[in-house]
Amino acid sequence: MMRSRVITWVVYEGLERGKPSGTYAVCDQTEWDQMEKLRPGEHPLFQTGIGNEGEAERIARATTLIKRAAS
């Protein structure tokens, strides 16, 4: 019997010209691990352990809107 892989999602802040952009992006944990391995600390991690992609997208959009409204 094959086990299905549990996928968790992360939200991280994108960069623009090497500085935090205020825009948040989503990827699965495996992709994040690869990004971090290639360029440690380049993209600030906002939240990890999110159970599904839709929820991660909602968090990323809401966080982007809140950050923009605050600036």
LINLIN-V62345 format. One record per backbone hydrogen bond with DSSP energy under -1.0 kcal/mol. NH is the residue of the N-H (numbers start at 1). CO is the residue of the C=O. If there is no record, write none. Layout:
BEGIN
NH_CO ; NH_CO
END
This chain:
BEGIN
9_50 ; 10_27 ; 11_47 ; 12_25 ; 13_44 ; 14_23 ; 16_19 ; 19_16 ; 21_14 ; 25_12 ; 27_10 ; 29_8 ; 32_28 ; 33_29 ; 34_30 ; 35_31 ; 36_32 ; 37_33 ; 38_34 ; 39_35 ; 42_39 ; 46_11 ; 47_11 ; 50_9 ; 56_52 ; 57_53 ; 58_54 ; 59_55 ; 60_56 ; 61_57 ; 62_58 ; 63_59 ; 64_60 ; 65_61 ; 66_62 ; 67_63 ; 68_64 ; 69_65 ; 70_66
END
